[in-house]
């Protein structure tokens, strides 16, 4: 799997109204037309609430 960069992830999460759950992030990315690599990366995130884009980026960088 190619590693998606945080900018690409955030583009696919445009319009997210934080705080959101992991599943809401996945659903929004899918609605925004995210590719399989982005969706797979989001699936690997911990199942918790995310309070903003920085929280998502921090977890993505650990994945």
Secondary structure, DSSP 8 states (H G I E B T S, - for coil): -----HHHHHHHTTT--SSEEHHHHHHHHHHTT--HHHHHHHHTS-SSEE-SHHHHHHHHHH-
